């Protein structure tokens, strides 16, 4: 973990930073709202029943949703070209099917397909299938798919460099906190801060818990204590601390 985020000096640095102006806070809050509208609800777990993981992307065009997910995750909504090439070779997809699909693409994505030759589509599928030969189960090397990602969390970058497990620790810590906060009597050790909002309850816990320091982040309790008490202000201050340009807020978050 970067020392700037882990050392006791980080707490004083955050305390010395001015709070976000009303206009900046409004923009940060709007970005958080857009993300909340896209992320499917998981907590409380009692309400997590057969939730469509893509429900928040339903209004988006398919290729736009695909690109957004490829920007932030190592995944792809499209099957590899080799799959379609195999169907074409076996006669399960015919040229007429490709031409019909091409016309639909022109209607949905005129900026990408207008003026292009549908016959080129057949050749392109063949070329892509040849390139993907020898790839993984998704039809292309995992390293290539990973390289498509434009945004990673700080913990992922640290893990990539140090071969550590900080991403797992962060997810475990968030899951543990949500499990306690939204507890319906299942937890063996109930949270004393269930009456507080989610972020405030986490901050109270983080100010006294030694877990992160035992895992290797010295001064984490001071760091949590130095965060603003309002969650939106905390996000704004941390975006500023990390130097994230405003145009990248949404995808980074």
N, C-alpha and C positions, 0 to 999 in steps of 0.2 A: 504494500500500500504506500502511496506517495507520502513522504514525511510531512509535506505541507498540510495534508489532511489528517495526519495522525498525531502530530506533536502537540504539546500544550500550547505552543505559540499559535496554532490554528484557532484555538478558542478566542484568544485576544484579538486575532485578526478579524474574525467574524464579528466580535463585539464592536470593533472599531469601524466596521463598514456601516455606512448610513443605510437605513431602511429604504426600500424601493419607493419612489415617488408614486402618488396616486395613479398617474397615467401608466407608468411602467407596471405597477401592481395589477392594474386592470388588464393589461396585455398578457401578463403571466397567467392570471386567473383564466383568461379566455383560452389560452393554450392548454391549460390543465382541463378545462371543460371539454375541449375538442377531443382530447385523449380519453377522458372518461366516457364520452359518448361512443368511442370505438372499442374500448376494452370490455369484454363480456363480464357480467357480474359473477363473482365467485363467493364473496363473503357477504352475509353469513352463509355458511354451508347449507343450512336448512332451506335456503332459497335457491340453491344451485341445483336445479333439476333440468337436465336435458337442454342446457343453454347452447344455442348455436354460437360457436366460437367466432364466427364471422358476422354476427348480427350487426355490429357497429359499422361494418364495411358495406352493408347492403346497398346504400344509395350510390356507391362509387361504381364506375365502369370497371369491368373485370380486369383489364390490363393495368388500370390505375391502382386497383387494390393489390394486384400481383406485385407491382413495382414497390409499393409502400412496404409490403411484407418482406420483400427481398432486400430492402434498404436496412431493415432492422433485425432480421432473422435469417438464419441459414436454411432457407426453404424455397419451394417453388409451387405455385398453384397449377402450373402446366405440366402435363406429362411430357417426357423427353421426345424429341423428334424421332428417335429410333423406334419408339412405340408406333407412331403413325406410319412410319416407313414400312414397318413389318406388316401392318394392316393393309397398306397399299399393295405390297408385294403379293399378299395372299388374296387380293381381290375383295377384301371386306370394305375397303374404301376405294372408290373409283374416281376418275378424273372429274366426272360430273359432280361428285360430292365436294371435291376441292373447289371447283368453280362456284358452287352454291355457297360454300362457306366463305369464299373470297368476297362474293357480293354482299354477304352479311357484314363482313369486316369493313368494307367500303362504307356501308351505311352507318356502322357504329363508330368507326375511326377514320373518317375521311382524311384527316391530317396525315395518317400513316399509309393509307392504301390507295388513295385516289391517284390515277395515272400509272399504276403499276400493272405488270403483265401477270395474269393468273397462272400462265404456264410456268413462269419463273418460280411460283410457289412449289410446284412439283420438284423442280431441280433443287430448290433450297432445302426442302425436307430431306432429299437424298444426301446433299452435302453435309447437313447438320448430323444426320444419322451416322455418316462416315466419321465425322469428327468425334462423335460421342462413343464410338466403338471402343470397348475396353474401359469404359468409365464405371462408376459405381451403380447401385440399384436405381438411382434416379437418372441414369444415362449420361452423367458427366462426373468428372472427378470431384470429390468433396471439397478439395482445396479451391477449385474453380468456383464452386457455388459459394463458398465462404468469402472468396475475394469480391463477390458481388455486393456484399454488405457494405454500406457506407457509414453506419452508426453502430457503436458498441458502448456498453457501459464501462465505467472506470474499472470496475472489478474484472470485467472480461479482458481488458487491456493488460491489467496487472497479471492475471492468470496466464495470458499468452506469453508474457515476458519472463515470468518467474516460475511457470509450471506449478502455480499454487491453486488453492481451492476457494478463493474469496467469493466467487459468484455463488457457490454452493452455500457458504456461510451466510451470505446476505439473504438468500432465498429462505434458508432455514430460520433465520432470525425473524424475518417478516412473517413467515407462516406461523411460527411459535407465538408471536405477538397477536396476530389476528385470531388464532385459535383461542387464546386466553381472553381477548377483548370481546369476542362474539360468542363466548362460552354459554351453553344452555344447560350447565350442570354436569358436563362430562369431564371437565378438567379436575385433576387431582389437587392442583394448587391454584385456586381462583385468583384473578387479578384484583388488587385493591383499588385500581383506577378505572374500573368499568364505567363509572359514572361520568368520566371525562370523554370528550371527543377522541377519535382514534389517534390523531397525531399527538395531542397533548398527553394521552396515556402512554404512548411510546416514549415520549421525551422524558416523562417522569421515571419510567423504567430505565432508560438509557443513562440517566444521570447518576444512577446508583449501581447498575449491573456491571460486574467485572468481566462478563463473558467476552466482549470484544478485545479487552486488554489482555485477557488470558490467551486469546487466539493470536495476539501479536500486534495490536494497534494501541500503543501507549498513549495515554491522554484522551481516550475516546469519551470518557465521562465528562471531562472538561469541554470537549468538542460539542457534545450534545447539550450541555448546559449553556454554551455560547450561542446556540441557535435561537432565532426569534421564536416567541411563543405561538405565533400564528403560522399555520402551515404554508399559506400562499407566500408570506414574507420569507419563510425559510427557503422555499424553492427559488424565489427571486434572488436572495442573497447567495445561494449556492451556485446558481447559474452564473452570477457575476464572478464569484470566486474561481469557478472553473474556466471563465472566459468564453462561454458559449455565445456566439453571435445570435441575435434575435431570430434571424431567418432559419436557424437550425434548432430552435427551442423544442418545437413539437416532436420532431423525429428523434432528437436526442433523449427527450423525456420518455 
